[in-house]
Amino acid sequence: MTTRLKPQPAPRGPKPYTFQITWRDAVDATMRLRTDHKGRRYVSRFSTATAIEHFVFLLAFAVLAITGFAQTFYDTVLGGQVLVLFGGIDSLRQAHHAFAFILGMAVIYHLLNYANEAVVYRRAGGMWFDGTDWSLLFRFGRSKKPARFGRYTFPEKISYWVMALAILALGVTGLAQTFPILVSEFLPGIVVPISRLTHFWMAVLLAAAVLIWHVYDVLVRKVNLSILTGNMSIKDMEEDHPLELQYLEAAAGALHSPDWPLVLEIAREEDAPTAEEKVEAKEEAAAPQEKAEPARPAEGPEKDAASKDSVKG
Amino acid sequence: MNKRPASRLWKTLPLLAAIFALLAWINLSLSAGRVQALTIDGLRAADTPTATVTVTPPAEQGITSISPHATGDCFACHSQAGITGVTKDGGTYSLYIDKSHYQDTLHSSCVFCHLNQKSYPHDTSPIQSCAVCHWQASGAPAPDGPPTFQLPYEDTRAIALEINAACAKCHGGEFKEIENSVHTRTMSKDNRFAPVCVDCHAPHIIKIINRQYGAQLCSKCHLAEYIAYGSSVHGAALKAENNQDVPICDDCHGAHNVIGPRDAAFRLDAFEMCGKCHADAERMKKYNISTDVLSTYLDDFHGRSSDLFGKPGAAKITKAACYDCHGVHNILPPDNPESKVSTVNLQRTCQECHPDASANFPAAWLGHKQVSIQDTPGLFALKSLLAVFVSTIVFFFAVYIVLDLGRRRAKRKAEAAAKEAAKTENEDGEEKSQ
């Protein structure tokens, strides 16, 4: 639910990001910055609907991967066991088709939800690659500090787009295999063997993206259950989504601004803050109201010079 | 009270022993067969024939011209040309045995199988049969032509079924095999004409069945299938060149455990049945036929389904087996325009199961071709591209993760060092302050 409307990718210098926000976005940001009963601050990162959507994807992926690879490797011991578990090939295929339908419905929901966010609420697009995605430079030793991400980190974007590509290809090729007669009425018959081939390789890609990349990112590197709980601690936000945290604090700080819409500008720091800088930032974060002051109403991104870095002030 | 029965038993014992000895002797003398002449005068005197069947047994066999009542020589009567039996329903049954055939068989004695004909007169012979030979005694006119006997069987089939039961005495294994055969099941449905041992293994000329003869054998009942087979690539090769590689009926259907072609088991094992030869590289090399047919079939939807249907839990058996596309008995090579799988006929063949199959549809099947650079260059290119694409992404995943792990390790070390430094600094500070 990033409320960034017109991102200004600035890969060549520490130019600030510009956000045009409405009062509703400020309310949203305020509500997402929360404190638990022990007084620890955290951020509500995902809505319940998103958590359910992710769970449906997870469940469908698990069943489809198991039933799919059991059909490919049916002559192995494990494949045979899965076949027995599902009560034979017929019911296994039925399960595969049923969960493919569920996954398809989830994809349609996802696309409709995206359209709603983008067109009605004008606050979608956090998954697009932008100037924050230079984490490889850090990994390859070309940058001294890790990259600073907004709504989604670089690994999250990679897993999203690889999975999106794989699921789209799997859906199309799966349908072509389920309805070969229909497909070959309009397309050459070779589409069916092409689909078989592509379906397998895309399944391998999806399984690798989920089991290697995604599992490493959210479970091995750091146990990140925010998609299930919806929440993320401030510490993790600072580490993984510093730009989003800055944005939320700035937007929440601007809640009582008299003029709407506002243009917020968030510095795109090339380098992560040092330990001293962090302490500073924390102190400043304790007073978001003050921080938001520099974010002044503006007519457009042309007024960059007039705006300030909302965090550093 | 008890004395009388005991003494009666004592008196009857020698009589019983005598009868037993007599029966034993008769039995022994009969089973000794045709080569043994009878030597007991008493018996000879008792059984002096009033009329004998006019047979002239070959002298080299050492068979006497004495009545069959005494010798047990089957050929004394049964080598007489034209000797006939009449069943109760009026059917005639030749009782003539060509001795030369008999000598060719693997069996050595008539009474091994003809259990009810061990003695003479045969156990089951009706009394009126006596008059056939003893016509003088009955005052009948002399018969013109070979003798005709009244048989105690309902019809000729009953004779075959009675004899057939004797096969089990030695061939228990084969009897076990036929237990579940479709023929036995047909028989159990009150069809007496379902084939039994003697229908295929012709009695009196029982031999190991050779392949030419074997193929013809089934045509006794399955003529249409035999004609279709004769026109197929397999049947033609067998007939024309006595090709020993081609399958005959029993190679696919089984010899004793004949499986019905509509049985689930037959369909499930069909690819193994054809694959037995068609995946055999040595055999196929002679005819320049690809052995990929089995692997490509199993790799595709129909084959994989058929293979999986054989596994536990499967119920539906509807996917195409080899013979659904290639034909059952009339299999022709695919380059023959008459073949079901020739280019011109392929769409029609697909439509047998997929009525809506369009002209594009047959191309969905690669014709048993592997995805390779020679046969399917386009698919091969796609496969390579996908493999490279997916591998590259997975490689990227691996490299990123390894680098990330390295970074995190370095970070942990740096933090630990900083902590250590801070600690020593603090300690130093404390010391200084002290």
Boltz contact constraints between the chains, C-beta under 6 A:
constraints:
  - contact:
      token1: [A, 74]
      token2: [B, 308]
      max_distance: 6.0
  - contact:
      token1: [A, 83]
      token2: [B, 311]
      max_distance: 6.0
  - contact:
      token1: [A, 84]
      token2: [B, 312]
      max_distance: 6.0
  - contact:
      token1: [A, 87]
      token2: [B, 313]
      max_distance: 6.0
  - contact:
      token1: [A, 88]
      token2: [B, 313]
      max_distance: 6.0
  - contact:
      token1: [A, 88]
      token2: [B, 314]
      max_distance: 6.0
  - contact:
      token1: [A, 89]
      token2: [B, 308]
      max_distance: 6.0
  - contact:
      token1: [A, 89]
      token2: [B, 314]
      max_distance: 6.0
  - contact:
      token1: [A, 90]
      token2: [B, 316]
      max_distance: 6.0
  - contact:
      token1: [A, 139]
      token2: [B, 403]
      max_distance: 6.0
  - contact:
      token1: [A, 180]
      token2: [B, 364]
      max_distance: 6.0
  - contact:
      token1: [A, 181]
      token2: [B, 354]
      max_distance: 6.0
  - contact:
      token1: [A, 181]
      token2: [B, 356]
      max_distance: 6.0
  - contact:
      token1: [A, 181]
      token2: [B, 357]
      max_distance: 6.0
  - contact:
      token1: [A, 184]
      token2: [B, 358]
      max_distance: 6.0
  - contact:
      token1: [A, 184]
      token2: [B, 360]
      max_distance: 6.0
  - contact:
      token1: [A, 184]
      token2: [B, 361]
      max_distance: 6.0
  - contact:
      token1: [A, 184]
      token2: [B, 364]
      max_distance: 6.0
  - contact:
      token1: [A, 185]
      token2: [B, 358]
      max_distance: 6.0
  - contact:
      token1: [A, 188]
      token2: [B, 360]
      max_distance: 6.0
  - contact:
      token1: [A, 188]
      token2: [B, 363]
      max_distance: 6.0
  - contact:
      token1: [A, 189]
      token2: [B, 360]
      max_distance: 6.0
  - contact:
      token1: [A, 189]
      token2: [B, 361]
      max_distance: 6.0
  - contact:
      token1: [A, 189]
      token2: [B, 363]
      max_distance: 6.0
  - contact:
      token1: [A, 189]
      token2: [B, 364]
      max_distance: 6.0
  - contact:
      token1: [A, 190]
      token2: [B, 363]
      max_distance: 6.0
  - contact:
      token1: [A, 192]
      token2: [B, 364]
      max_distance: 6.0
  - contact:
      token1: [A, 193]
      token2: [B, 366]
      max_distance: 6.0
  - contact:
      token1: [A, 197]
      token2: [B, 383]
      max_distance: 6.0
  - contact:
      token1: [A, 201]
      token2: [B, 386]
      max_distance: 6.0
  - contact:
      token1: [A, 201]
      token2: [B, 390]
      max_distance: 6.0
  - contact:
      token1: [A, 204]
      token2: [B, 390]
      max_distance: 6.0
  - contact:
      token1: [A, 205]
      token2: [B, 390]
      max_distance: 6.0
  - contact:
      token1: [A, 208]
      token2: [B, 394]
      max_distance: 6.0
  - contact:
      token1: [A, 212]
      token2: [B, 397]
      max_distance: 6.0
  - contact:
      token1: [A, 213]
      token2: [B, 397]
      max_distance: 6.0
  - contact:
      token1: [A, 216]
      token2: [B, 401]
      max_distance: 6.0
